[in-house]
Structures are given as C-alpha cells and as structure tokens.
Amino acid sequence: MKLIVTCEHGGNTIPKAFEKYFKGSELVLNSHRGYDLGTLDVFNALKPLANESLYSETSRLLIELNRSLHHKSLFSEFTKNISKKEKQHLINSHYLVYRKKVENTIQNWIEKGESVLHISVHSFTPILNNVERNCDIGLLYDSKKNTEKTFCSDFKKELKNLKPGLNVRYNYPYLGKADGFTTYLRKQFESNYIGVEIEINQKYSTKNNMSSELKVFLFSALKTLLTKSN
C-alpha cells in the first residue's frame, strides 16, 4: 500500500498581492480560522512513513483547499468580493496546482495496480460556539466504504493500545462524507483508494507544535498498520 500524507491548512501566509484584503485582520489569521494549529508539525512527524507528501502554508482564508470549487466557503469574507480575474488566478495558481499534484500522484499509483492510503492532517478548536468538543482525535471517513471503515477501526484500536485513555471518535467533529478533498478523491477513485482525515484537538498544540506524545502515538499506530498491509 502506498501512503500519501497531506496538510491543506498548515499555515496562515497571505501572498503579497493579496495582503491589502487582510489589513487589520491579524487576529483572525492567527486564530483557528486562519489555519489548523499544530498540523504542519504532525505532518512532518508522519512524513517519514509516506511515499509522497504535500502541504500548504497559505491561509485557508485566501482560498479553501479543502472545499469544492462550487462550495460557498471556497472564498472567505476577505476574498469573496475580489475580481473574477483574481479569483481565477488563485484557482489556477494555487488551488488546482495543489489538488492536481495529489490527484495525479494517486492516479499514477492506482494505474500501476497499487492500493493508496491518503492521510489528510487537520486540527479543530477545542471550544466552538461556547460548546466544548469531547474528543482528542477524530477519524473522518465514508462509513459506506468498508475499506475506510475497517482501516479507521484498526487505527483506533492501535491508538487505544498505545494510550487506553485517548478519546478517539469516528466522524467527529465533522462528517467524513461532507464536502472535502478526500470526498472529492473518493469520487475519482472508487476502488483502491482509502481517504482519511485525522482531526486533532488543538488543546494539544502549543506555539503551533503538537504534543510530542500524541505525535509518537500517531506515528507508531500508522506504522503498525502499514507494516501489516504490506
């Protein structure tokens, strides 16, 4: 099985040409809305296991790599009113470049008869709308796909073996079948593709670094599953 690890929300950088649209918005850019805290750190920890990896440090508030082109949140409140030309430039030069690299890699592997595991690393804010989210790690997948269901069940077992008290939940705090990059890729590759989003609670992130213990657990559990599959 080939592994590709991606990180769509690894940073909050805004290209110079678009900085004018974000003046005075530093607080938002530095919040969970600007990027997924700690995810680039986890991505780098898992990268040695991967056959291929790709990340983005451009803020999701410029253009959302984890949404379809038709989605209402593709452009944020900061960019939804920019010109059609600027929007198309962002789509062509950033959005499609990133997503096509991942899609083409997967396609090449599948055409060669390989099975593909895609781990997309994300994180979530511990409290949203004054409600605490009761989860340490969420595993997002399509419950109709037995391969994804089995993989996430095995992944959870391995994580719980390493730390029994770890609160690992399925399709929480979001549904794996909701609009997203893995959802799109499932439609392109109906077989030999397993797409899983890992959602990590940002309470484990300090200064954009995730808990060392948590990174070790994720690495060890994933390594065990890859060893078994190969």
Secondary structure, DSSP 4 states (H G I P E B T S, - for coil): -EEEEEETT---B--GGGGGGGTT-HHHHTSTTTS-TTHHHHHHHHGGG-SEEEE--B-TTT--TTS-TT-TTSS-TTTTTS-HHHHHHHIIIIIHHHHHHHHHHHHHHHHTT--EEEEEEEEE-SEETTEE---SEEEE--TT-HHHHHHHHHHHHHHHHH-TT--EEES-SS-TTSSSHHHHHHHH-SSSEEEEEEEEEGGGEETTEE-HHHHHHHHHHHHHHHHHH-
